[in-house]
Amino acid sequence: GGKLDRVLFDGNDATIDTVKDGLNGPTSVAQVGDTLWVSEGQLRHPFEKDAKPLLPFRLVAVTMPKQ
């Protein structure tokens, strides 16, 4: 599975927080208001023997965490 992480910077320091885990090959994210839409590209399937993508492909809605 894949995950969606948030990176917060404070000067030269960075903190990485996992926002959503268990995604199927996330490829991009778009923010609309307080919702993050994550596309699942399932990119590992072409490289695995006999693996087929799960159809239909999904966009997963994730609520934006508060800072």
Secondary structure, 3 states (H helix, E strand, C coil): CEEEEEEEEECCEEEEEEEEEEECCEEEEEEECCEEEEEECCCCHHHCCCCCCCCCCCEEEEECCCC
